[in-house]
Amino acid sequence: MRIGNWLSRSVFIALTAVFVALAGATATAQTQSALSGKSTEDPIGQNSISALPVAADNDDLYFKNIYRHFFETYRLGPDDEVAIRVLGQPDYSLEKVRVSPVGRVYHPLLGDVEVVGLTADRLASRLKVELGQYIVNPQVSVALLVANSAKVGILGDVSSPGIIVMSRPMNLLDAISAAGGVTDRGSKTNITVHRRRGGDRIFTYKLNLKKVLEGKAGAEENIALQAGDTVVVHGNWKKKVSTVASLLGFGRFVGYVADRW
């Protein structure tokens, strides 16, 4: 009988020790988890946080590419300002020179240089060749300082239709904002951009500004504009009908429509 009691007590003590050890291990694991900032109840939390910088980097890269593309493909024209630098030749370097109305800049060694229609890189290559007649292996760089010749047209139902100077990269929203925005009779869902490529070939892009304003559009919807683009904001016929009807009155409005049909 004593032996049975002793065995029972031993089993009870052993089980108690096991439970205490398990409880201690669980508490330690929870404490370490809390200190490390990781929660076993939120399996996607860490992934979500680590994904945020990637998205930000992608956005930054997208806009950097827009600016890089703008300056790399920009073709010089009248009123643009550039810097021409020749390494080790301060007398033949120009920190700021404006392109003349006929598309030329004056260089102290070369005289008038035709620059219209050239990108900054192509102008640097041309200057390197021409300066090479006087300087051994000249190192030339050209930087666009002020862009005044690139222009886009904004037509249709905007507050101030006309020509806008692209002094920096502009997207669809930038251009329409610069034109005063879409009028009450304009359609934010019916906008076209006409772009000339390869001589007489014209490409048309149909865009939805409403999605852009609501944050529901992709980057391709808020298209980056190029020099020579024409943006057309088409009218909203429902708004026009409402406006005419309110001005003429219902009876006269029926006659107005009948006369035109």
PyMOL commands that set and color helices and strands:
alter all, ss='L'
color gray80, all
select helices_A, chain A and resi 2-36+45-73+90-92+120-131+172-178+209-213+237-248+250-260
alter helices_A, ss='H'
color red, helices_A
select strands_A, chain A and resi 81-86+94-98+104-107+111-114+140-146+151-156+162-165+186-197+201-207+230-235
alter strands_A, ss='S'
color yellow, strands_A
deselect
rebuild
show_as cartoon
